Amino acid sequence: MSMSSLIHPITEQSFTIIDREIGEHNFNCAEYAIVRRVIHTTADFEFQHLMRFSPGAIEAGMTALRHRVPIIADVGMVKQGVAGLVAQTFGNQLINAVELAPKALSGKTRTETGLLQCYKEFPEAIYAIGNAPTALLALCHELITASVLPALVIGVPVGFVSVIESKAALASTPVHQICVEGRKGGSPVAAAILNALIVLASE
């Protein structure tokens, strides 16, 4: 499937405007495709200075998508944001972590509880966390002693409480990761990163 068939003409027009306004940059082609998609989603050019890619992260994510590993989203908005493109391409199983936790475990949020359950069942999955820093912190704690690492962690929770700490915890792990520094991020950003990866993997 060609990249052009996955991108709407209006989106292409928006990409042209972003290309013109962003000017010179130091991203490689794949990194820029992801950064551009995030800027398109948010209309916020600051993301070009905040996005971080660990070595091999994009390649690992594309390989995992092609091998149809499950995609774990922390909340429904991330899942819904990628469902259409997943269905058109590789058909990976999509799981909303919070749906797996009717009740939170003591001292944990529902999202954190559901994400930990997902990690027990699908440790090799792609994890996309755009909303819940507690879930990202919990996952990072598991990764300290893990024998199986996720294929990729997209760690872009947004907000003021535990957000920066959760991103710092992710940076300290050996897992392939794509993250956004600081307080910015969110479910639309997580979905944008995943959709860009899907397009790249489909080329």
Buried (B, 14 or more C-beta within 10 A) or exposed (E): EEEEEBBEEEEEEBBEEBEEEBEEEEBEEBBBBBBBBBBBBBEEEEBBEBBBBBEEBBBBBBBBBBEEBBBBBBBBBBBBBBBEBBEEBBEBEBBBBBBBBEEBEEEBBBBBBBBBBBBEEBBEBBBBBBBBBBBBBBBBEBBEEBEEBBBBBBBBBBBEEBBBEBBEBBBEBEBBBBBBBEBBBBBBBBBBBBBBBBBBBBE
